Amino acid sequence: MQRFIVVLITLFSFVVFAKDFEEVRKLNLSVDGIKELEAECGAGSLEIQGVKGLKEIEVEAEIVLRDFDEDDIKDFIEDRVRLELKKVGKRAYLESTVKSRWGGWGSRQAYINVSIKVPYELDLVINDGSGSISIEDVGGNVDLEDGSGSITIEGVGGDLRIDDGSGSITVEKIAGEVDIEDGSGSIDIYDVAGKVIVDDGSGGIKIDKVDNDVLIKESGSGNVRIRNVTGHVEQN
């Protein structure tokens, strides 16, 4: 009986001191002389919106820790959270990551939700780990490499390239070319002026309203529906 009581007290102490933590940080950088934003993001949602006439990059980052011991929170953020926005030559560089450690964190979770406003004309080069991605009204080229999570992109003035591991992809209103390499998940493409190239592992593909050629390199599994294409359609 005495041993059982000791165990209960130990568990109760852990529950009392475990808590959730959220903190919002804001970063700003003038785009004078900058042509491109390169972002390295880890776990967490990512939202990017282009704004005409904007003269700086505005970042709002929400650091979220779940089920952490209260005494560990400050040290964890200092040691593991990387949040930085700086100018490197003619590009802006954003890092928003939580560095992992061997063995994981058990039931604890740590991630950063990021919302970014950028000048409309900037090019984007994004490397994202996991979490949903939303990109809207960007005038330049977009190059996106993503591990997992849904992707929604609407309104790109240049070319769009996506290299995705898993998760649904929806893109529309693209003025340039679209090149998608996808592991798994549905792909919906609508209203593209340039050529469309898709290399897909699994998942349904829907393509509608393309004013150029469409090339489906590979479609492992899932239905393919292509409509309203002005140019040539090729499916391997």
Legacy VTK file of the C-alpha trace (Angstrom):
# vtk DataFile Version 3.0
C-alpha trace
ASCII
DATASET POLYDATA
POINTS 236 float
0.000 0.000 0.000
2.774 2.437 0.873
4.503 1.858 -2.475
1.206 2.450 -4.324
0.741 5.807 -2.572
4.265 6.890 -3.503
3.600 6.114 -7.155
0.373 8.128 -7.100
2.133 11.116 -5.560
4.853 10.956 -8.213
2.331 10.894 -11.067
0.284 13.679 -9.522
3.368 15.859 -9.241
4.116 15.383 -12.933
0.584 16.361 -13.956
0.639 19.470 -11.800
3.835 20.819 -13.354
3.131 19.825 -16.972
1.528 22.660 -18.948
0.930 24.102 -22.403
2.786 27.227 -23.464
2.160 29.677 -26.316
4.126 32.788 -27.221
3.802 35.094 -30.243
6.870 36.810 -31.658
7.013 39.337 -34.509
9.891 39.886 -36.935
10.274 42.578 -39.599
12.831 43.155 -42.354
13.071 45.876 -44.994
13.131 44.505 -48.554
15.432 47.204 -49.888
17.730 45.338 -52.290
16.020 41.975 -51.662
14.627 39.889 -54.546
13.781 36.614 -52.794
12.590 35.169 -49.511
14.077 31.820 -48.510
12.308 30.169 -45.585
13.359 27.097 -43.625
10.371 26.003 -41.545
9.852 22.939 -39.366
6.675 21.615 -37.794
3.672 23.945 -37.694
1.344 25.713 -40.100
2.684 28.211 -42.656
0.712 31.036 -44.255
2.197 33.461 -46.795
0.350 36.386 -48.362
1.680 38.783 -50.969
0.764 42.444 -50.524
1.211 45.052 -53.241
3.097 48.141 -52.071
4.481 46.499 -48.921
8.069 47.588 -48.188
9.055 44.955 -45.644
8.616 41.321 -44.740
6.358 40.889 -41.727
6.495 37.636 -39.761
4.222 36.588 -36.907
5.372 33.344 -35.281
3.440 31.455 -32.615
5.675 29.158 -30.572
3.598 26.301 -29.141
4.744 23.785 -26.513
2.385 21.016 -25.356
2.705 19.013 -22.151
6.008 20.511 -20.999
7.296 20.745 -17.449
7.049 24.380 -16.452
10.666 24.449 -15.297
11.870 23.214 -18.715
10.088 25.732 -20.957
12.582 28.604 -20.835
15.626 26.370 -21.343
13.914 24.446 -24.132
13.130 27.619 -26.094
16.674 28.954 -25.657
18.301 25.658 -26.652
15.944 24.254 -29.277
13.887 27.013 -30.912
15.417 28.805 -33.888
13.531 31.898 -35.017
15.432 34.389 -37.146
14.831 36.752 -40.096
17.871 38.346 -41.731
19.241 39.673 -45.010
21.816 37.565 -46.870
22.987 39.261 -50.063
19.933 39.884 -52.238
17.672 37.511 -50.341
15.900 37.422 -47.031
16.398 34.292 -44.936
13.856 33.078 -42.392
14.460 30.152 -40.064
11.563 28.887 -37.981
12.454 25.482 -36.580
12.550 23.420 -33.421
15.727 21.369 -33.262
15.105 17.746 -32.388
17.195 15.593 -30.113
17.877 11.877 -30.093
15.134 9.904 -28.365
12.306 12.378 -28.934
10.211 14.121 -26.302
7.669 11.464 -25.330
4.191 12.969 -25.141
5.461 16.526 -25.513
4.975 18.510 -28.713
6.799 21.592 -29.935
6.042 23.494 -33.135
5.857 27.016 -34.604
2.882 28.382 -36.563
4.104 31.073 -38.960
2.188 33.805 -40.782
4.115 35.950 -43.284
3.242 39.015 -45.330
5.627 39.732 -48.201
5.842 42.362 -50.948
3.919 41.062 -53.959
6.896 40.913 -56.325
9.216 38.708 -54.229
10.241 35.202 -55.287
9.742 32.481 -52.660
11.938 29.467 -51.889
10.334 27.425 -49.117
11.564 24.290 -47.358
8.898 23.092 -44.944
8.810 20.099 -42.631
5.219 19.359 -41.679
1.928 21.188 -41.250
-0.540 22.883 -43.572
0.688 25.491 -46.074
-1.278 28.357 -47.597
0.218 30.776 -50.161
-1.830 33.560 -51.724
-1.268 36.458 -54.169
2.465 36.158 -54.853
3.785 37.909 -57.969
7.121 36.103 -58.304
8.188 32.483 -58.679
7.407 29.955 -55.944
9.657 26.966 -55.235
8.257 24.762 -52.459
9.680 21.605 -50.902
7.384 20.070 -48.298
7.448 16.972 -46.142
3.809 16.496 -45.175
0.595 18.446 -44.775
-1.995 19.978 -47.077
-0.926 22.673 -49.566
-3.190 25.411 -50.934
-1.793 27.974 -53.382
-3.896 30.621 -55.107
-2.531 33.416 -57.250
1.090 33.139 -58.436
2.453 35.583 -61.007
5.469 33.433 -61.963
6.295 29.746 -62.128
5.312 27.265 -59.417
7.350 24.204 -58.476
6.285 21.798 -55.711
8.179 18.776 -54.371
5.865 17.182 -51.817
5.983 14.071 -49.685
2.365 13.602 -48.656
-0.821 15.603 -48.297
-3.387 17.119 -50.640
-2.355 19.850 -53.097
-4.657 22.518 -54.520
-3.325 25.207 -56.870
-5.162 27.768 -58.989
-4.637 31.022 -60.853
-1.017 30.443 -61.834
0.390 32.766 -64.513
3.521 30.699 -65.232
4.324 26.996 -65.412
3.356 24.402 -62.798
5.693 21.495 -62.003
4.581 19.115 -59.234
6.354 16.025 -57.928
4.218 14.347 -55.288
4.460 11.215 -53.178
0.863 10.752 -52.089
-2.323 12.779 -51.800
-4.858 14.291 -54.168
-3.835 17.017 -56.636
-6.239 19.682 -57.939
-4.974 22.168 -60.549
-7.153 24.930 -61.985
-6.629 27.974 -64.192
-2.987 27.837 -65.309
-1.509 29.895 -68.153
1.728 27.942 -68.540
2.650 24.305 -69.025
1.625 21.772 -66.346
3.855 18.816 -65.416
2.813 16.277 -62.774
4.775 13.302 -61.439
2.573 11.580 -58.863
2.932 8.500 -56.685
-0.626 7.988 -55.514
-3.860 9.954 -55.266
-6.406 11.378 -57.661
-5.473 14.141 -60.107
-7.866 16.797 -61.418
-6.708 19.374 -63.961
-9.036 21.987 -65.436
-8.526 25.098 -67.577
-4.910 25.102 -68.755
-3.874 27.418 -71.603
-0.841 25.287 -72.502
0.394 21.686 -72.577
-0.210 19.098 -69.841
2.233 16.258 -69.149
1.464 13.532 -66.622
4.812 11.780 -66.170
3.552 9.114 -63.819
0.361 8.374 -61.932
0.813 5.425 -59.610
-2.751 5.064 -58.384
-5.879 7.173 -58.409
-8.146 8.583 -61.081
-6.902 11.242 -63.507
-9.358 13.784 -64.911
-8.196 16.437 -67.365
-10.520 19.029 -68.910
-10.369 22.286 -70.877
-6.734 22.157 -71.992
-5.712 24.366 -74.913
-2.425 22.608 -75.662
-1.299 19.009 -76.003
-2.059 16.399 -73.320
0.379 13.549 -72.718
0.022 10.863 -70.083
2.712 8.230 -69.576
LINES 1 237
236 0 1 2 3 4 5 6 7 8 9 10 11 12 13 14 15 16 17 18 19 20 21 22 23 24 25 26 27 28 29 30 31 32 33 34 35 36 37 38 39 40 41 42 43 44 45 46 47 48 49 50 51 52 53 54 55 56 57 58 59 60 61 62 63 64 65 66 67 68 69 70 71 72 73 74 75 76 77 78 79 80 81 82 83 84 85 86 87 88 89 90 91 92 93 94 95 96 97 98 99 100 101 102 103 104 105 106 107 108 109 110 111 112 113 114 115 116 117 118 119 120 121 122 123 124 125 126 127 128 129 130 131 132 133 134 135 136 137 138 139 140 141 142 143 144 145 146 147 148 149 150 151 152 153 154 155 156 157 158 159 160 161 162 163 164 165 166 167 168 169 170 171 172 173 174 175 176 177 178 179 180 181 182 183 184 185 186 187 188 189 190 191 192 193 194 195 196 197 198 199 200 201 202 203 204 205 206 207 208 209 210 211 212 213 214 215 216 217 218 219 220 221 222 223 224 225 226 227 228 229 230 231 232 233 234 235
